[in-house]
Amino acid sequence: MSFGLWILVGTAGAFGGLVDAVAGMGFGALSSTAMLAGGITPAVVIATVSLAKIGSGLFSGMAHWGFGNVNWRWAVPLILSGILGAIGGATLLTNLPDDAVRIGMPCLLILLGVPILQRFLLAPPTVRRPIAGGSQTLEALLEEARPALGVPLLKRLLSRFQIHIIGFWAGVVNALSGTYGPFATSALLATRDTHPRYVVGTANFAEIFVAAATTVTLFAHMGAGEFRWGLSIALMIGGAITAPVGAYLTRRLPARTLGIIVGVAVISINIYSLAKALA
């Protein structure tokens, strides 16, 4: 492994960690792009990125927890279903052609990004009362739960089932492309009526467990010799440096601004990924 590639991947990890902590996506896409440009095969890239996400995700996820950006009522179903999706997707990855993964996933994610960007560009600016840290205090959880108390039980169950579906497919997407946020964050934003910082923070937290499931499954299929341990360390270091800064910015940015950042990130990152795949 060349020193230049190590620096390139570390820089991508730092920038990706910042964007991921702010917008709930970007770490996997940017890191994967850097390694693909370095000539590493897609399966090894996804394995390496997923391994790095465990380390960098701990910094990002814990930072979001500390700033009160994690909604536990979403996090648990996202994690449980995401682990199942990651195991299935990682197993499928070993049987898919590389070209199918490189071309198919960016197209899907671009389609997800367009309505998100449209929603926040057309929405009027809103001001929401900030909630203290501790990852949603008891008072904050009770305040958020009150409107749901009058909702029929069936509707609440369907809403919870919807999160399980999002979590499962986000796990599959992560295992097939190395990217979790563009699908999970976009889908949650499209279906949850809340401040984007809770979506971003919860997705970042759940991603730790999904990345771990992806890594373990790929490790079992590929063996330790295929992993690029040095590149994973570079990604972890880069992401760990910038993730707390991104988590802080997520708490301070207005909802409309953050939503627009998410939409632009989804579209631009995946247009670039698609262009690279078709080149």
C-alpha positions as CSV (number, residue, x, y, z in Angstrom):
1,M,0.0,0.0,0.0
2,S,1.5,3.3,-1.1
3,F,1.8,6.3,1.3
4,G,-0.1,8.5,-1.2
5,L,-3.1,6.2,-1.2
6,W,-3.1,6.1,2.6
7,I,-3.1,10.0,2.7
8,L,-5.9,10.1,0.0
9,V,-8.1,7.7,1.9
10,G,-7.4,9.4,5.3
11,T,-8.4,12.8,3.8
12,A,-11.6,11.2,2.3
13,G,-12.4,9.8,5.7
14,A,-12.0,13.2,7.4
15,F,-14.2,15.0,4.9
16,G,-16.6,12.1,4.7
17,G,-16.8,12.0,8.5
18,L,-17.7,15.7,8.7
19,V,-20.3,15.5,5.9
20,D,-21.7,12.2,7.4
21,A,-22.1,13.7,10.9
22,V,-23.8,16.8,9.5
23,A,-26.0,15.3,6.8
24,G,-26.3,11.7,7.8
25,M,-24.4,10.4,4.7
26,G,-21.2,10.7,2.8
27,F,-18.6,8.8,4.7
28,G,-19.1,5.5,2.9
29,A,-19.6,7.1,-0.5
30,L,-16.6,9.3,-0.3
31,S,-14.3,6.7,1.2
32,S,-15.4,4.0,-1.3
33,T,-14.8,6.5,-4.2
34,A,-11.3,7.1,-3.0
35,M,-10.4,3.4,-2.8
36,L,-12.1,2.5,-6.1
37,A,-9.9,5.2,-7.7
38,G,-6.9,3.5,-6.1
39,G,-7.7,0.3,-8.0
40,I,-9.2,-1.7,-5.1
41,T,-12.1,-4.1,-6.0
42,P,-15.6,-3.3,-4.9
43,A,-16.0,-6.2,-2.4
44,V,-12.7,-5.4,-0.7
45,V,-13.7,-1.7,-0.7
46,I,-17.0,-2.4,1.1
47,A,-15.4,-4.7,3.6
48,T,-12.7,-2.1,4.4
49,V,-15.2,0.8,4.6
50,S,-17.5,-1.2,6.9
51,L,-14.7,-2.0,9.2
52,A,-13.6,1.6,9.4
53,K,-17.3,2.7,10.0
54,I,-17.2,0.8,13.3
55,G,-14.4,3.0,14.7
56,S,-15.4,6.3,13.1
57,G,-19.1,5.6,13.8
58,L,-18.4,5.2,17.5
59,F,-17.1,8.8,17.6
60,S,-19.9,10.1,15.4
61,G,-22.7,8.1,17.1
62,M,-21.6,8.9,20.6
63,A,-21.2,12.6,19.7
64,H,-24.8,12.6,18.4
65,W,-25.9,10.9,21.6
66,G,-24.2,13.5,23.7
67,F,-25.8,16.4,21.7
68,G,-29.3,14.8,22.0
69,N,-29.7,13.9,18.4
70,V,-30.7,10.2,18.8
71,N,-34.3,9.1,18.9
72,W,-34.3,5.7,20.6
73,R,-37.8,4.8,19.4
74,W,-36.3,4.7,15.9
75,A,-32.9,3.5,16.8
76,V,-33.8,0.1,18.1
77,P,-35.9,-1.1,15.1
78,L,-33.3,0.4,12.7
79,I,-30.5,-1.5,14.4
80,L,-32.3,-4.9,14.7
81,S,-33.7,-4.9,11.1
82,G,-30.5,-3.3,9.8
83,I,-28.4,-6.2,11.1
84,L,-30.5,-8.7,9.3
85,G,-30.4,-6.7,6.1
86,A,-26.6,-6.3,6.3
87,I,-26.1,-10.1,6.7
88,G,-28.3,-10.8,3.7
89,G,-26.8,-8.1,1.6
90,A,-23.2,-9.1,2.4
91,T,-23.9,-12.7,1.5
92,L,-25.5,-11.6,-1.8
93,L,-22.5,-9.3,-2.6
94,T,-20.2,-12.2,-3.1
95,N,-22.4,-13.5,-5.9
96,L,-23.1,-10.2,-7.7
97,P,-21.1,-8.8,-10.7
98,D,-19.1,-5.6,-9.7
99,D,-20.7,-3.6,-12.6
100,A,-24.2,-4.2,-11.2
101,V,-23.3,-2.8,-7.8
102,R,-21.4,0.2,-9.3
103,I,-24.2,1.3,-11.6
104,G,-27.4,0.2,-9.9
105,M,-27.0,1.8,-6.5
106,P,-26.2,5.4,-7.5
107,C,-29.3,5.4,-9.8
108,L,-31.5,4.4,-6.9
109,L,-30.0,6.9,-4.5
110,I,-30.3,9.8,-6.9
111,L,-34.0,9.0,-7.2
112,L,-34.3,9.2,-3.4
113,G,-32.4,12.5,-3.2
114,V,-34.6,14.5,-5.6
115,P,-37.8,14.5,-3.5
116,I,-35.9,15.2,-0.3
117,L,-34.2,18.3,-1.8
118,Q,-37.5,19.4,-3.3
119,R,-39.3,19.1,0.0
120,F,-36.9,21.4,1.9
121,L,-36.3,23.9,-0.9
122,L,-40.0,24.5,-1.1
123,A,-40.7,24.4,2.7
124,P,-40.8,27.7,4.6
125,P,-38.1,28.2,7.3
126,T,-39.1,26.8,10.7
127,V,-37.8,27.4,14.2
128,R,-37.9,24.5,16.7
129,R,-37.0,24.7,20.4
130,P,-33.6,23.0,20.9
131,I,-33.5,20.0,23.2
132,A,-30.8,19.4,25.7
133,G,-28.2,16.6,25.4
134,G,-28.3,13.1,26.8
135,S,-29.8,11.8,23.6
136,Q,-33.3,13.1,24.1
137,T,-34.1,13.7,27.7
138,L,-37.1,12.1,29.3
139,E,-39.0,15.4,29.0
140,A,-38.2,15.6,25.3
141,L,-39.4,12.0,24.7
142,L,-42.6,12.6,26.6
143,E,-43.3,15.8,24.6
144,E,-42.7,14.0,21.3
145,A,-44.8,11.0,22.4
146,R,-47.9,13.1,23.4
147,P,-49.3,13.6,19.9
148,A,-49.0,9.9,19.2
149,L,-51.1,8.9,22.2
150,G,-54.3,9.8,20.3
151,V,-53.2,7.9,17.2
152,P,-54.9,4.5,16.7
153,L,-52.8,1.5,17.7
154,L,-52.9,0.1,14.1
155,K,-51.4,3.3,12.7
156,R,-48.6,3.3,15.3
157,L,-47.8,-0.3,14.6
158,L,-47.7,0.4,10.8
159,S,-45.3,3.3,11.5
160,R,-43.0,1.1,13.6
161,F,-43.1,-1.6,10.8
162,Q,-42.2,1.1,8.3
163,I,-39.0,1.9,10.3
164,H,-38.2,-1.9,10.3
165,I,-38.5,-1.9,6.5
166,I,-36.3,1.1,6.1
167,G,-33.7,-0.4,8.5
168,F,-33.6,-3.7,6.6
169,W,-33.1,-2.2,3.2
170,A,-30.6,0.3,4.5
171,G,-28.6,-2.7,5.8
172,V,-28.8,-4.4,2.4
173,V,-27.7,-1.1,0.7
174,N,-24.8,-0.7,3.1
175,A,-23.6,-4.3,2.4
176,L,-23.9,-3.9,-1.4
177,S,-22.5,-0.4,-1.7
178,G,-20.7,0.7,1.5
179,T,-23.2,3.5,1.9
180,Y,-25.8,3.5,4.7
181,G,-26.8,7.1,5.1
182,P,-28.1,8.0,1.7
183,F,-30.8,5.4,1.9
184,A,-31.6,5.4,5.6
185,T,-31.4,9.2,6.1
186,S,-33.4,9.9,2.9
187,A,-36.1,7.4,3.7
188,L,-36.5,8.6,7.3
189,L,-36.7,12.2,6.2
190,A,-39.4,11.3,3.7
191,T,-41.5,9.4,6.2
192,R,-40.9,11.2,9.6
193,D,-42.2,14.7,10.4
194,T,-39.5,15.9,12.7
195,H,-36.3,18.0,12.8
196,P,-33.7,16.5,10.5
197,R,-31.1,16.4,13.3
198,Y,-32.9,13.5,14.9
199,V,-32.9,11.7,11.6
200,V,-29.2,12.3,11.0
201,G,-28.2,11.5,14.6
202,T,-30.3,8.3,14.8
203,A,-29.0,7.1,11.4
204,N,-25.4,7.7,12.5
205,F,-25.9,5.8,15.7
206,A,-27.7,2.8,14.0
207,E,-25.0,2.7,11.3
208,I,-22.4,1.4,13.9
209,F,-24.2,-1.9,14.3
210,V,-25.1,-2.3,10.6
211,A,-21.4,-1.8,9.7
212,A,-20.4,-4.3,12.3
213,A,-22.8,-6.9,10.9
214,T,-21.5,-6.2,7.4
215,T,-17.9,-6.5,8.4
216,V,-18.4,-9.8,10.3
217,T,-20.3,-11.4,7.4
218,L,-17.8,-10.3,4.8
219,F,-15.0,-11.4,7.0
220,A,-16.6,-14.9,7.2
221,H,-16.9,-15.1,3.4
222,M,-13.6,-13.5,2.3
223,G,-11.2,-14.2,5.1
224,A,-8.9,-11.8,7.0
225,G,-6.3,-11.7,4.2
226,E,-8.6,-9.7,1.9
227,F,-9.0,-6.8,4.3
228,R,-7.0,-3.6,3.9
229,W,-6.3,-3.0,7.5
230,G,-4.1,0.0,6.9
231,L,-6.7,1.8,4.9
232,S,-9.3,1.1,7.5
233,I,-7.1,2.7,10.1
234,A,-6.7,5.8,7.8
235,L,-10.4,6.1,7.4
236,M,-11.0,5.7,11.2
237,I,-8.5,8.4,12.1
238,G,-9.8,10.9,9.5
239,G,-13.5,10.3,10.5
240,A,-12.8,10.4,14.2
241,I,-11.2,13.9,13.9
242,T,-14.1,15.6,12.2
243,A,-17.2,13.6,13.4
244,P,-17.7,15.6,16.7
245,V,-17.5,18.9,14.8
246,G,-20.2,17.6,12.4
247,A,-22.4,16.5,15.3
248,Y,-22.2,19.9,16.9
249,L,-23.1,21.6,13.6
250,T,-26.1,19.3,13.2
251,R,-27.5,20.7,16.5
252,R,-27.0,24.3,15.5
253,L,-28.1,24.4,11.8
254,P,-31.8,25.3,11.1
255,A,-34.0,22.4,9.9
256,R,-34.5,23.8,6.4
257,T,-30.7,24.4,5.9
258,L,-29.9,20.9,7.1
259,G,-32.5,19.3,4.9
260,I,-31.2,21.1,1.8
261,I,-27.6,19.9,2.7
262,V,-28.9,16.3,2.9
263,G,-30.6,16.6,-0.5
264,V,-27.6,18.1,-2.2
265,A,-25.3,15.5,-0.6
266,V,-27.4,12.6,-1.8
267,I,-27.7,13.9,-5.4
268,S,-24.2,15.2,-5.9
269,I,-22.3,12.3,-4.3
270,N,-24.3,9.7,-6.3
271,I,-24.1,11.6,-9.6
272,Y,-20.3,11.5,-9.2
273,S,-20.4,7.8,-8.3
274,L,-22.5,7.0,-11.3
275,A,-20.2,9.0,-13.6
276,K,-17.2,7.0,-12.2
277,A,-19.0,3.7,-12.8
278,L,-19.9,4.6,-16.4
279,A,-16.5,6.0,-17.3
